[in-house]
């Protein structure tokens, strides 16, 4: 069974705290999420090429689309 996706509020907070150079352990404790969740959110933002300024300028829907892109299927 798939796990429930993290709320955009928590995702934004993880990325904000990472920008402030907080440790994964500290972020996970403060937000009540696992360290793996913090790592995944940070990795997705890095892979999408997002920085704090870009994240701040995006709506939740835009951020969601960048962090969780829809898989493309090629039809032959």
Gaussian input, Z-matrix of N, CA and C with variables (Angstrom, degrees):
# hf/3-21g

backbone

0 1
 N
 C     1     B1
 C     2     B2     1     A1
 N     3     B3     2     A2     1     D1
 C     4     B4     3     A3     2     D2
 C     5     B5     4     A4     3     D3
 N     6     B6     5     A5     4     D4
 C     7     B7     6     A6     5     D5
 C     8     B8     7     A7     6     D6
 N     9     B9     8     A8     7     D7
 C    10    B10     9     A9     8     D8
 C    11    B11    10    A10     9     D9
 N    12    B12    11    A11    10    D10
 C    13    B13    12    A12    11    D11
 C    14    B14    13    A13    12    D12
 N    15    B15    14    A14    13    D13
 C    16    B16    15    A15    14    D14
 C    17    B17    16    A16    15    D15
 N    18    B18    17    A17    16    D16
 C    19    B19    18    A18    17    D17
 C    20    B20    19    A19    18    D18
 N    21    B21    20    A20    19    D19
 C    22    B22    21    A21    20    D20
 C    23    B23    22    A22    21    D21
 N    24    B24    23    A23    22    D22
 C    25    B25    24    A24    23    D23
 C    26    B26    25    A25    24    D24
 N    27    B27    26    A26    25    D25
 C    28    B28    27    A27    26    D26
 C    29    B29    28    A28    27    D27
 N    30    B30    29    A29    28    D28
 C    31    B31    30    A30    29    D29
 C    32    B32    31    A31    30    D30
 N    33    B33    32    A32    31    D31
 C    34    B34    33    A33    32    D32
 C    35    B35    34    A34    33    D33
 N    36    B36    35    A35    34    D34
 C    37    B37    36    A36    35    D35
 C    38    B38    37    A37    36    D36
 N    39    B39    38    A38    37    D37
 C    40    B40    39    A39    38    D38
 C    41    B41    40    A40    39    D39
 N    42    B42    41    A41    40    D40
 C    43    B43    42    A42    41    D41
 C    44    B44    43    A43    42    D42
 N    45    B45    44    A44    43    D43
 C    46    B46    45    A45    44    D44
 C    47    B47    46    A46    45    D45
 N    48    B48    47    A47    46    D46
 C    49    B49    48    A48    47    D47
 C    50    B50    49    A49    48    D48
 N    51    B51    50    A50    49    D49
 C    52    B52    51    A51    50    D50
 C    53    B53    52    A52    51    D51
 N    54    B54    53    A53    52    D52
 C    55    B55    54    A54    53    D53
 C    56    B56    55    A55    54    D54
 N    57    B57    56    A56    55    D55
 C    58    B58    57    A57    56    D56
 C    59    B59    58    A58    57    D57
 N    60    B60    59    A59    58    D58
 C    61    B61    60    A60    59    D59
 C    62    B62    61    A61    60    D60
 N    63    B63    62    A62    61    D61
 C    64    B64    63    A63    62    D62
 C    65    B65    64    A64    63    D63
 N    66    B66    65    A65    64    D64
 C    67    B67    66    A66    65    D65
 C    68    B68    67    A67    66    D66
 N    69    B69    68    A68    67    D67
 C    70    B70    69    A69    68    D68
 C    71    B71    70    A70    69    D69
 N    72    B72    71    A71    70    D70
 C    73    B73    72    A72    71    D71
 C    74    B74    73    A73    72    D72
 N    75    B75    74    A74    73    D73
 C    76    B76    75    A75    74    D74
 C    77    B77    76    A76    75    D75
 N    78    B78    77    A77    76    D76
 C    79    B79    78    A78    77    D77
 C    80    B80    79    A79    78    D78
 N    81    B81    80    A80    79    D79
 C    82    B82    81    A81    80    D80
 C    83    B83    82    A82    81    D81
 N    84    B84    83    A83    82    D82
 C    85    B85    84    A84    83    D83
 C    86    B86    85    A85    84    D84
 N    87    B87    86    A86    85    D85
 C    88    B88    87    A87    86    D86
 C    89    B89    88    A88    87    D87
 N    90    B90    89    A89    88    D88
 C    91    B91    90    A90    89    D89
 C    92    B92    91    A91    90    D90
 N    93    B93    92    A92    91    D91
 C    94    B94    93    A93    92    D92
 C    95    B95    94    A94    93    D93
 N    96    B96    95    A95    94    D94
 C    97    B97    96    A96    95    D95
 C    98    B98    97    A97    96    D96
 N    99    B99    98    A98    97    D97
 C   100   B100    99    A99    98    D98
 C   101   B101   100   A100    99    D99
 N   102   B102   101   A101   100   D100
 C   103   B103   102   A102   101   D101
 C   104   B104   103   A103   102   D102
 N   105   B105   104   A104   103   D103
 C   106   B106   105   A105   104   D104
 C   107   B107   106   A106   105   D105
 N   108   B108   107   A107   106   D106
 C   109   B109   108   A108   107   D107
 C   110   B110   109   A109   108   D108
 N   111   B111   110   A110   109   D109
 C   112   B112   111   A111   110   D110
 C   113   B113   112   A112   111   D111
 N   114   B114   113   A113   112   D112
 C   115   B115   114   A114   113   D113
 C   116   B116   115   A115   114   D114
 N   117   B117   116   A116   115   D115
 C   118   B118   117   A117   116   D116
 C   119   B119   118   A118   117   D117
 N   120   B120   119   A119   118   D118
 C   121   B121   120   A120   119   D119
 C   122   B122   121   A121   120   D120
 N   123   B123   122   A122   121   D121
 C   124   B124   123   A123   122   D122
 C   125   B125   124   A124   123   D123
 N   126   B126   125   A125   124   D124
 C   127   B127   126   A126   125   D125
 C   128   B128   127   A127   126   D126
 N   129   B129   128   A128   127   D127
 C   130   B130   129   A129   128   D128
 C   131   B131   130   A130   129   D129
 N   132   B132   131   A131   130   D130
 C   133   B133   132   A132   131   D131
 C   134   B134   133   A133   132   D132
 N   135   B135   134   A134   133   D133
 C   136   B136   135   A135   134   D134
 C   137   B137   136   A136   135   D135
 N   138   B138   137   A137   136   D136
 C   139   B139   138   A138   137   D137
 C   140   B140   139   A139   138   D138
 N   141   B141   140   A140   139   D139
 C   142   B142   141   A141   140   D140
 C   143   B143   142   A142   141   D141
 N   144   B144   143   A143   142   D142
 C   145   B145   144   A144   143   D143
 C   146   B146   145   A145   144   D144
 N   147   B147   146   A146   145   D145
 C   148   B148   147   A147   146   D146
 C   149   B149   148   A148   147   D147
 N   150   B150   149   A149   148   D148
 C   151   B151   150   A150   149   D149
 C   152   B152   151   A151   150   D150
 N   153   B153   152   A152   151   D151
 C   154   B154   153   A153   152   D152
 C   155   B155   154   A154   153   D153
 N   156   B156   155   A155   154   D154
 C   157   B157   156   A156   155   D155
 C   158   B158   157   A157   156   D156
 N   159   B159   158   A158   157   D157
 C   160   B160   159   A159   158   D158
 C   161   B161   160   A160   159   D159
 N   162   B162   161   A161   160   D160
 C   163   B163   162   A162   161   D161
 C   164   B164   163   A163   162   D162
 N   165   B165   164   A164   163   D163
 C   166   B166   165   A165   164   D164
 C   167   B167   166   A166   165   D165
 N   168   B168   167   A167   166   D166
 C   169   B169   168   A168   167   D167
 C   170   B170   169   A169   168   D168
 N   171   B171   170   A170   169   D169
 C   172   B172   171   A171   170   D170
 C   173   B173   172   A172   171   D171
 N   174   B174   173   A173   172   D172
 C   175   B175   174   A174   173   D173
 C   176   B176   175   A175   174   D174
 N   177   B177   176   A176   175   D175
 C   178   B178   177   A177   176   D176
 C   179   B179   178   A178   177   D177
 N   180   B180   179   A179   178   D178
 C   181   B181   180   A180   179   D179
 C   182   B182   181   A181   180   D180
 N   183   B183   182   A182   181   D181
 C   184   B184   183   A183   182   D182
 C   185   B185   184   A184   183   D183
 N   186   B186   185   A185   184   D184
 C   187   B187   186   A186   185   D185
 C   188   B188   187   A187   186   D186
 N   189   B189   188   A188   187   D187
 C   190   B190   189   A189   188   D188
 C   191   B191   190   A190   189   D189
 N   192   B192   191   A191   190   D190
 C   193   B193   192   A192   191   D191
 C   194   B194   193   A193   192   D192
 N   195   B195   194   A194   193   D193
 C   196   B196   195   A195   194   D194
 C   197   B197   196   A196   195   D195
 N   198   B198   197   A197   196   D196
 C   199   B199   198   A198   197   D197
 C   200   B200   199   A199   198   D198
 N   201   B201   200   A200   199   D199
 C   202   B202   201   A201   200   D200
 C   203   B203   202   A202   201   D201
 N   204   B204   203   A203   202   D202
 C   205   B205   204   A204   203   D203
 C   206   B206   205   A205   204   D204
 N   207   B207   206   A206   205   D205
 C   208   B208   207   A207   206   D206
 C   209   B209   208   A208   207   D207
 N   210   B210   209   A209   208   D208
 C   211   B211   210   A210   209   D209
 C   212   B212   211   A211   210   D210
 N   213   B213   212   A212   211   D211
 C   214   B214   213   A213   212   D212
 C   215   B215   214   A214   213   D213
 N   216   B216   215   A215   214   D214
 C   217   B217   216   A216   215   D215
 C   218   B218   217   A217   216   D216
 N   219   B219   218   A218   217   D217
 C   220   B220   219   A219   218   D218
 C   221   B221   220   A220   219   D219
 N   222   B222   221   A221   220   D220
 C   223   B223   222   A222   221   D221
 C   224   B224   223   A223   222   D222
 N   225   B225   224   A224   223   D223
 C   226   B226   225   A225   224   D224
 C   227   B227   226   A226   225   D225

   B1=1.4488
   B2=1.5259
   B3=1.3229
   B4=1.4536
   B5=1.5241
   B6=1.3289
   B7=1.4536
   B8=1.5166
   B9=1.3148
   B10=1.4602
   B11=1.5256
   B12=1.3202
   B13=1.4502
   B14=1.5240
   B15=1.3010
   B16=1.4536
   B17=1.5299
   B18=1.3220
   B19=1.4634
   B20=1.5291
   B21=1.3150
   B22=1.4681
   B23=1.5270
   B24=1.3262
   B25=1.4710
   B26=1.5263
   B27=1.3374
   B28=1.4682
   B29=1.5206
   B30=1.3178
   B31=1.4636
   B32=1.5195
   B33=1.3393
   B34=1.4665
   B35=1.5362
   B36=1.3241
   B37=1.4655
   B38=1.5244
   B39=1.3208
   B40=1.4688
   B41=1.5188
   B42=1.3228
   B43=1.4622
   B44=1.5211
   B45=1.3174
   B46=1.4727
   B47=1.5255
   B48=1.3290
   B49=1.4638
   B50=1.5294
   B51=1.3338
   B52=1.4696
   B53=1.5203
   B54=1.3325
   B55=1.4681
   B56=1.5315
   B57=1.3365
   B58=1.4699
   B59=1.5251
   B60=1.3417
   B61=1.4841
   B62=1.5231
   B63=1.3261
   B64=1.4638
   B65=1.5144
   B66=1.3167
   B67=1.4657
   B68=1.5258
   B69=1.3223
   B70=1.4675
   B71=1.5208
   B72=1.3186
   B73=1.4654
   B74=1.5236
   B75=1.3193
   B76=1.4658
   B77=1.5272
   B78=1.3297
   B79=1.4670
   B80=1.5192
   B81=1.3292
   B82=1.4638
   B83=1.5255
   B84=1.3203
   B85=1.4672
   B86=1.5240
   B87=1.3226
   B88=1.4621
   B89=1.5289
   B90=1.3319
   B91=1.4623
   B92=1.5206
   B93=1.3247
   B94=1.4592
   B95=1.5145
   B96=1.3384
   B97=1.4555
   B98=1.5210
   B99=1.3156
   B100=1.4648
   B101=1.5260
   B102=1.3172
   B103=1.4608
   B104=1.5136
   B105=1.3264
   B106=1.4672
   B107=1.5260
   B108=1.3118
   B109=1.4639
   B110=1.5268
   B111=1.3247
   B112=1.4676
   B113=1.5270
   B114=1.3189
   B115=1.4653
   B116=1.5165
   B117=1.3252
   B118=1.4632
   B119=1.5259
   B120=1.3199
   B121=1.4696
   B122=1.5274
   B123=1.3238
   B124=1.4638
   B125=1.5232
   B126=1.3223
   B127=1.4615
   B128=1.5310
   B129=1.3246
   B130=1.4700
   B131=1.5273
   B132=1.3264
   B133=1.4663
   B134=1.5286
   B135=1.3256
   B136=1.4612
   B137=1.5220
   B138=1.3374
   B139=1.4627
   B140=1.5255
   B141=1.3361
   B142=1.4679
   B143=1.5240
   B144=1.3438
   B145=1.4612
   B146=1.5128
   B147=1.3281
   B148=1.4628
   B149=1.5236
   B150=1.3138
   B151=1.4569
   B152=1.5266
   B153=1.3107
   B154=1.4628
   B155=1.5281
   B156=1.3167
   B157=1.4671
   B158=1.5265
   B159=1.3170
   B160=1.4681
   B161=1.5235
   B162=1.3185
   B163=1.4604
   B164=1.5209
   B165=1.3175
   B166=1.4574
   B167=1.5191
   B168=1.3297
   B169=1.4585
   B170=1.5259
   B171=1.3317
   B172=1.4660
   B173=1.5197
   B174=1.3252
   B175=1.4605
   B176=1.5198
   B177=1.3191
   B178=1.4581
   B179=1.5242
   B180=1.3290
   B181=1.4662
   B182=1.5288
   B183=1.3335
   B184=1.4673
   B185=1.5262
   B186=1.3241
   B187=1.4558
   B188=1.5270
   B189=1.3105
   B190=1.4639
   B191=1.5268
   B192=1.3217
   B193=1.4697
   B194=1.5214
   B195=1.3262
   B196=1.4733
   B197=1.5227
   B198=1.3353
   B199=1.4623
   B200=1.5229
   B201=1.3169
   B202=1.4640
   B203=1.5270
   B204=1.3367
   B205=1.4708
   B206=1.5252
   B207=1.3175
   B208=1.4657
   B209=1.5187
   B210=1.3070
   B211=1.4606
   B212=1.5245
   B213=1.2936
   B214=1.4588
   B215=1.5223
   B216=1.2999
   B217=1.4558
   B218=1.5248
   B219=1.2955
   B220=1.4509
   B221=1.5116
   B222=1.3027
   B223=1.4520
   B224=1.5187
   B225=1.2932
   B226=1.4733
   B227=1.4908
   A1=108.93
   A2=116.46
   A3=121.48
   A4=110.05
   A5=114.79
   A6=118.80
   A7=109.86
   A8=115.75
   A9=121.20
   A10=109.54
   A11=116.67
   A12=121.66
   A13=110.12
   A14=115.54
   A15=122.95
   A16=110.12
   A17=116.96
   A18=119.93
   A19=109.56
   A20=115.88
   A21=120.40
   A22=110.76
   A23=117.00
   A24=119.74
   A25=109.91
   A26=116.50
   A27=119.81
   A28=111.04
   A29=116.74
   A30=119.90
   A31=110.35
   A32=116.56
   A33=119.98
   A34=111.44
   A35=116.71
   A36=120.37
   A37=110.69
   A38=117.72
   A39=120.86
   A40=109.46
   A41=116.55
   A42=120.29
   A43=111.78
   A44=117.36
   A45=120.64
   A46=110.99
   A47=115.98
   A48=119.93
   A49=112.00
   A50=116.95
   A51=119.61
   A52=109.70
   A53=116.86
   A54=120.98
   A55=110.68
   A56=116.24
   A57=121.65
   A58=112.11
   A59=115.86
   A60=123.06
   A61=113.44
   A62=117.23
   A63=120.73
   A64=109.29
   A65=116.95
   A66=120.96
   A67=110.43
   A68=115.20
   A69=119.69
   A70=110.16
   A71=116.07
   A72=120.30
   A73=111.46
   A74=116.83
   A75=120.62
   A76=110.84
   A77=116.68
   A78=120.88
   A79=110.32
   A80=117.01
   A81=119.74
   A82=111.01
   A83=116.76
   A84=120.22
   A85=111.30
   A86=117.16
   A87=121.76
   A88=111.50
   A89=116.95
   A90=120.64
   A91=113.95
   A92=116.97
   A93=119.80
   A94=113.21
   A95=116.47
   A96=121.84
   A97=108.38
   A98=116.82
   A99=119.35
   A100=110.69
   A101=114.59
   A102=119.89
   A103=111.15
   A104=117.21
   A105=121.42
   A106=110.56
   A107=117.29
   A108=121.47
   A109=110.28
   A110=116.37
   A111=121.08
   A112=109.53
   A113=116.55
   A114=121.15
   A115=111.63
   A116=116.26
   A117=120.08
   A118=111.43
   A119=117.61
   A120=120.69
   A121=110.58
   A122=117.13
   A123=120.82
   A124=110.61
   A125=117.25
   A126=121.48
   A127=111.01
   A128=116.77
   A129=120.10
   A130=110.74
   A131=117.30
   A132=120.59
   A133=110.28
   A134=117.57
   A135=121.43
   A136=110.99
   A137=116.33
   A138=121.25
   A139=111.46
   A140=116.84
   A141=121.43
   A142=111.41
   A143=117.30
   A144=121.06
   A145=113.56
   A146=116.55
   A147=120.71
   A148=111.49
   A149=115.73
   A150=121.12
   A151=108.15
   A152=116.50
   A153=120.69
   A154=112.02
   A155=117.32
   A156=120.43
   A157=110.93
   A158=116.58
   A159=120.69
   A160=110.70
   A161=116.38
   A162=120.77
   A163=110.59
   A164=117.11
   A165=121.64
   A166=113.49
   A167=116.74
   A168=120.86
   A169=113.02
   A170=117.22
   A171=121.03
   A172=112.35
   A173=114.37
   A174=119.45
   A175=107.58
   A176=116.65
   A177=120.27
   A178=111.37
   A179=116.97
   A180=120.82
   A181=110.91
   A182=117.44
   A183=120.86
   A184=110.90
   A185=116.75
   A186=120.71
   A187=110.74
   A188=116.21
   A189=120.68
   A190=110.86
   A191=116.39
   A192=120.67
   A193=111.83
   A194=117.31
   A195=120.25
   A196=112.27
   A197=116.70
   A198=119.59
   A199=112.93
   A200=116.32
   A201=121.75
   A202=109.82
   A203=117.33
   A204=118.94
   A205=111.07
   A206=114.64
   A207=119.81
   A208=108.71
   A209=118.63
   A210=120.06
   A211=111.00
   A212=115.28
   A213=119.49
   A214=108.40
   A215=115.97
   A216=120.39
   A217=107.94
   A218=115.17
   A219=120.19
   A220=109.54
   A221=115.37
   A222=120.99
   A223=107.64
   A224=115.79
   A225=119.93
   A226=112.35
   D1=136.49
   D2=-179.66
   D3=-72.99
   D4=148.85
   D5=178.06
   D6=-84.31
   D7=156.82
   D8=179.92
   D9=-72.78
   D10=138.28
   D11=-179.47
   D12=-71.11
   D13=143.55
   D14=178.94
   D15=-66.13
   D16=144.06
   D17=179.03
   D18=-64.99
   D19=152.44
   D20=178.76
   D21=-64.17
   D22=-31.67
   D23=177.77
   D24=-60.61
   D25=-47.09
   D26=179.99
   D27=-69.80
   D28=-37.73
   D29=178.22
   D30=-61.26
   D31=-46.70
   D32=177.94
   D33=-61.28
   D34=-38.66
   D35=179.96
   D36=-67.25
   D37=-40.59
   D38=176.08
   D39=-58.14
   D40=-49.16
   D41=-177.50
   D42=-66.90
   D43=-35.07
   D44=176.57
   D45=-64.41
   D46=-44.88
   D47=-179.91
   D48=-68.68
   D49=-33.56
   D50=175.52
   D51=-64.91
   D52=-38.74
   D53=177.90
   D54=-61.96
   D55=-30.19
   D56=177.82
   D57=-84.84
   D58=8.35
   D59=176.38
   D60=67.27
   D61=29.55
   D62=174.66
   D63=-76.86
   D64=151.18
   D65=-179.35
   D66=-76.58
   D67=157.44
   D68=177.25
   D69=-59.61
   D70=-39.85
   D71=-179.29
   D72=-63.10
   D73=-43.48
   D74=179.44
   D75=-64.79
   D76=-44.36
   D77=179.87
   D78=-62.47
   D79=-44.57
   D80=-178.62
   D81=-63.22
   D82=-38.40
   D83=179.26
   D84=-67.65
   D85=-45.44
   D86=-177.32
   D87=-65.37
   D88=-41.49
   D89=-174.97
   D90=-93.69
   D91=-8.97
   D92=179.10
   D93=71.54
   D94=35.43
   D95=176.17
   D96=-122.45
   D97=167.17
   D98=-179.24
   D99=-77.30
   D100=160.13
   D101=175.67
   D102=-62.62
   D103=-34.07
   D104=178.04
   D105=-64.23
   D106=-35.94
   D107=178.03
   D108=-64.94
   D109=-41.82
   D110=177.60
   D111=-63.36
   D112=-45.80
   D113=179.63
   D114=-60.43
   D115=-43.96
   D116=-178.57
   D117=-64.62
   D118=-44.47
   D119=179.78
   D120=-62.37
   D121=-43.24
   D122=179.66
   D123=-65.62
   D124=-40.85
   D125=179.92
   D126=-65.83
   D127=-41.21
   D128=178.69
   D129=-63.45
   D130=-41.05
   D131=179.02
   D132=-65.59
   D133=-42.13
   D134=177.44
   D135=-61.55
   D136=-46.44
   D137=-178.73
   D138=-63.17
   D139=-32.00
   D140=179.63
   D141=-83.88
   D142=-5.51
   D143=179.64
   D144=71.13
   D145=32.13
   D146=-176.79
   D147=-95.37
   D148=138.79
   D149=172.55
   D150=-118.90
   D151=178.52
   D152=-174.89
   D153=-59.90
   D154=-40.05
   D155=-179.16
   D156=-64.68
   D157=-43.55
   D158=179.87
   D159=-65.14
   D160=-42.75
   D161=-179.50
   D162=-63.49
   D163=-41.92
   D164=180.00
   D165=-64.68
   D166=-28.47
   D167=-177.94
   D168=-86.18
   D169=-9.15
   D170=-176.07
   D171=-93.74
   D172=149.21
   D173=170.63
   D174=-77.23
   D175=167.82
   D176=177.43
   D177=-59.63
   D178=-39.94
   D179=-179.47
   D180=-65.26
   D181=-40.85
   D182=178.64
   D183=-66.22
   D184=-42.97
   D185=178.90
   D186=-63.97
   D187=-42.84
   D188=178.17
   D189=-59.16
   D190=-43.78
   D191=-179.51
   D192=-65.22
   D193=-34.44
   D194=179.40
   D195=-76.36
   D196=-38.25
   D197=-178.66
   D198=-79.59
   D199=-31.41
   D200=-176.95
   D201=-126.41
   D202=67.98
   D203=-177.93
   D204=-62.95
   D205=145.09
   D206=179.41
   D207=-73.02
   D208=134.94
   D209=177.98
   D210=-64.61
   D211=140.83
   D212=177.80
   D213=-95.73
   D214=142.89
   D215=177.30
   D216=-118.89
   D217=129.22
   D218=178.01
   D219=-91.18
   D220=125.34
   D221=179.29
   D222=-102.05
   D223=125.52
   D224=-177.81
   D225=-82.13

